[in-house]
Amino acid sequence: MTPRAFLSRYRFDRRMVDGSYFPRTPLALEPGDHVGIVLFNLGGPRSPDEIEPFLYNLFMDPAIIDIPLPAFLRDKLCRTIARRRSATVREEYGLIGGASPINAHTERQAETLRERMAPVGERLGVRFSVHAAMRYGWPTSEEAAAAMRKDGVTKVVLLPLYPQYSKTTTGASLVYWSALVDDGTADRVPTVAVFDYAAHPSLVAAFNARIDEGLARFPAEERASVHLLFSAHGTPLYEMTKRGDPYCCQVHATVEHVMDARTDGRPFRVAFQSKVGPAEWLTPSTPHALEEMAHEGVRHVLVVPIAFVSDHVETAFELDMEVRKEAEAAGIERYEVMTGLNDHPAFIEALADVVTRHCAPGPEPRPYPAAKRSLACHQCRRNGEASCWT
C-alpha cells in the first residue's frame, strides 16, 4: 500500500490510543498450527539511496504527523521535505557507517527469538516463525505478510519492538496492519497484539545488565558519582493531553521498575529527545536535563535510552555524538551512552515470555494500579499504566 493510499484510508479513532485493533486474549492454538510472530519496528535506510524514500514514508504517516492538507498537497510537501532533509540525514548516517544499524539488530532479534520459541512450539505442538515488519523501512509489513502467506501461517502474534505503548509507534503499526488485513494484503487469520511490556521483569533485568556494563566504562573512582539520565524519544505534548496517549506514563513505569530493582541508590532523572517542528513536546528535553545536571555540579553521566531496544541513528548519532558535544560544553566531564538491549538474552526472554502468554490459556495481563507508580512527569495525566507481567 502506498503512503498516499494509506493516507486516504486513515481516520483517527480511540483504537490508536488503546491499541484495540486486535485482541490481547491468548490465541486458541491447535496441534499443527503455524504461528507467525510479527516484529513491528520503525526501520531505517539500509543504504544512502534509501534515506530519501525512508524519510518520505515517515513524513507521510498521519499516525505520527498531523498535517491538515489534502492528500495530493501533503504528498508534494513530504516529497519536498524528504528531498531537502536527505542531504543532512545522509551525513548523519555517514558518521555511523552509512546505514541504520537497526536492521541488523532486528534481524538478529528475530533469529534469536525464533530459536528461543522452538522448544515452546514443541511443547504446544505448533511451529513458530518470526518476521520483521518495518513501518517506514525494509522489510515492509507487506513483505512480512507475503512471507507468512507463503509459509502457511495460521495464527499471528503482533509483537512491537517498542516496550511502551504509544499511538505514534505501536499504534501506527497496528493501524497499518489492520489496513493490510482489510484490503487483503495480509491474511485474515486469528491475530492477537501485544500492547506493552514496559514493566516486564526480564526487560527490567536486561536494562539493568546494560546499565551495569555502561557503569563499568567509568574509572572505578568515578562510578559512585555517576548519575543516570533515562532518555526516551519524545512525542508532541497534545498526544498525551488531548488524545490520552499512555506513552509518557509507561516510560516512567519502566524507569521506576528499573530503579526499584537496583541496590545502588543512584541518582537519576528522565528526559525526552528528538524534538522536531514547532509544537510543544514532552519535557524536559535531554539536552536541557544535561545542562541542569551540569549546573548542579554533576560531572559523570550515563545516558540510558529507555524507549529503544536497538542501537540506531538516535542513539549512535544523536545521543553518542550530537548530544555528547552539548553535554561536554555544559560541563559534563565524563559522558557515556548505554549500549542498546539488542539481542541481550534477558530481553529475548522478555519477548519469548510475552509471546508465550499470548499463545497459552491464562488471564490477560492487567495494568498496575496507578497508585503504585510514584514517578511521573510534571504534565502527567495518568493516562495509562504498564501491564503487570509478574
ZIQUI-V266151 format. One record per residue. N is the residue number from 1. RES is the residue in one small letter. SS is DSSP state (alpha for helix, beta for strand, coil for the rest). Layout:
n={N,N}
res={RES,RES}
ss={SS,SS}
This chain:
n={1,2,3,4,5,6,7,8,9,10,11,12,13,14,15,16,17,18,19,20,21,22,23,24,25,26,27,28,29,30,31,32,33,34,35,36,37,38,39,40,41,42,43,44,45,46,47,48,49,50,51,52,53,54,55,56,57,58,59,60,61,62,63,64,65,66,67,68,69,70,71,72,73,74,75,76,77,78,79,80,81,82,83,84,85,86,87,88,89,90,91,92,93,94,95,96,97,98,99,100,101,102,103,104,105,106,107,108,109,110,111,112,113,114,115,116,117,118,119,120,121,122,123,124,125,126,127,128,129,130,131,132,133,134,135,136,137,138,139,140,141,142,143,144,145,146,147,148,149,150,151,152,153,154,155,156,157,158,159,160,161,162,163,164,165,166,167,168,169,170,171,172,173,174,175,176,177,178,179,180,181,182,183,184,185,186,187,188,189,190,191,192,193,194,195,196,197,198,199,200,201,202,203,204,205,206,207,208,209,210,211,212,213,214,215,216,217,218,219,220,221,222,223,224,225,226,227,228,229,230,231,232,233,234,235,236,237,238,239,240,241,242,243,244,245,246,247,248,249,250,251,252,253,254,255,256,257,258,259,260,261,262,263,264,265,266,267,268,269,270,271,272,273,274,275,276,277,278,279,280,281,282,283,284,285,286,287,288,289,290,291,292,293,294,295,296,297,298,299,300,301,302,303,304,305,306,307,308,309,310,311,312,313,314,315,316,317,318,319,320,321,322,323,324,325,326,327,328,329,330,331,332,333,334,335,336,337,338,339,340,341,342,343,344,345,346,347,348,349,350,351,352,353,354,355,356,357,358,359,360,361,362,363,364,365,366,367,368,369,370,371,372,373,374,375,376,377,378,379,380,381,382,383,384,385,386,387,388,389,390}
res={m,t,p,r,a,f,l,s,r,y,r,f,d,r,r,m,v,d,g,s,y,f,p,r,t,p,l,a,l,e,p,g,d,h,v,g,i,v,l,f,n,l,g,g,p,r,s,p,d,e,i,e,p,f,l,y,n,l,f,m,d,p,a,i,i,d,i,p,l,p,a,f,l,r,d,k,l,c,r,t,i,a,r,r,r,s,a,t,v,r,e,e,y,g,l,i,g,g,a,s,p,i,n,a,h,t,e,r,q,a,e,t,l,r,e,r,m,a,p,v,g,e,r,l,g,v,r,f,s,v,h,a,a,m,r,y,g,w,p,t,s,e,e,a,a,a,a,m,r,k,d,g,v,t,k,v,v,l,l,p,l,y,p,q,y,s,k,t,t,t,g,a,s,l,v,y,w,s,a,l,v,d,d,g,t,a,d,r,v,p,t,v,a,v,f,d,y,a,a,h,p,s,l,v,a,a,f,n,a,r,i,d,e,g,l,a,r,f,p,a,e,e,r,a,s,v,h,l,l,f,s,a,h,g,t,p,l,y,e,m,t,k,r,g,d,p,y,c,c,q,v,h,a,t,v,e,h,v,m,d,a,r,t,d,g,r,p,f,r,v,a,f,q,s,k,v,g,p,a,e,w,l,t,p,s,t,p,h,a,l,e,e,m,a,h,e,g,v,r,h,v,l,v,v,p,i,a,f,v,s,d,h,v,e,t,a,f,e,l,d,m,e,v,r,k,e,a,e,a,a,g,i,e,r,y,e,v,m,t,g,l,n,d,h,p,a,f,i,e,a,l,a,d,v,v,t,r,h,c,a,p,g,p,e,p,r,p,y,p,a,a,k,r,s,l,a,c,h,q,c,r,r,n,g,e,a,s,c,w,t}
ss={coil,coil,alpha,alpha,alpha,alpha,alpha,alpha,alpha,coil,coil,coil,coil,coil,alpha,alpha,alpha,alpha,coil,coil,coil,coil,beta,coil,coil,coil,coil,coil,coil,coil,coil,coil,coil,beta,beta,beta,beta,beta,beta,beta,beta,coil,coil,coil,coil,coil,coil,alpha,alpha,alpha,alpha,alpha,alpha,alpha,alpha,alpha,alpha,alpha,alpha,alpha,coil,coil,coil,coil,coil,coil,coil,coil,coil,coil,alpha,alpha,alpha,alpha,alpha,alpha,alpha,alpha,alpha,alpha,alpha,alpha,alpha,alpha,alpha,alpha,alpha,alpha,alpha,alpha,alpha,alpha,alpha,alpha,coil,coil,coil,coil,coil,coil,coil,alpha,alpha,alpha,alpha,alpha,alpha,alpha,alpha,alpha,alpha,alpha,alpha,alpha,alpha,alpha,alpha,alpha,alpha,alpha,alpha,alpha,alpha,alpha,coil,coil,beta,beta,beta,beta,beta,beta,beta,beta,coil,coil,coil,coil,coil,beta,alpha,alpha,alpha,alpha,alpha,alpha,alpha,alpha,alpha,alpha,alpha,coil,coil,coil,beta,beta,beta,beta,beta,beta,coil,coil,coil,coil,coil,coil,coil,coil,coil,alpha,alpha,alpha,alpha,alpha,alpha,alpha,alpha,alpha,alpha,alpha,alpha,alpha,coil,coil,coil,coil,coil,coil,coil,beta,beta,beta,beta,coil,coil,coil,coil,coil,coil,coil,alpha,alpha,alpha,alpha,alpha,alpha,alpha,alpha,alpha,alpha,alpha,alpha,alpha,alpha,alpha,coil,coil,coil,coil,coil,coil,coil,alpha,alpha,alpha,coil,beta,beta,beta,beta,beta,beta,beta,coil,coil,beta,alpha,alpha,alpha,alpha,alpha,coil,coil,coil,coil,coil,alpha,alpha,alpha,alpha,alpha,alpha,alpha,alpha,alpha,alpha,alpha,alpha,alpha,alpha,alpha,coil,coil,coil,coil,coil,coil,beta,beta,beta,beta,beta,beta,coil,coil,coil,coil,coil,coil,coil,beta,coil,coil,coil,beta,alpha,alpha,alpha,alpha,alpha,alpha,alpha,alpha,alpha,alpha,coil,coil,coil,coil,beta,beta,beta,beta,beta,beta,coil,coil,coil,coil,coil,coil,coil,alpha,alpha,alpha,alpha,alpha,alpha,alpha,alpha,alpha,alpha,alpha,alpha,alpha,alpha,alpha,alpha,alpha,alpha,coil,coil,coil,beta,beta,beta,beta,coil,coil,coil,coil,coil,coil,coil,alpha,alpha,alpha,alpha,alpha,alpha,alpha,alpha,alpha,alpha,alpha,alpha,alpha,coil,coil,coil,coil,coil,coil,coil,coil,coil,beta,coil,coil,alpha,alpha,alpha,coil,coil,coil,coil,coil,coil,coil,coil,coil,coil,coil,coil,coil,coil,beta,coil,coil,coil}
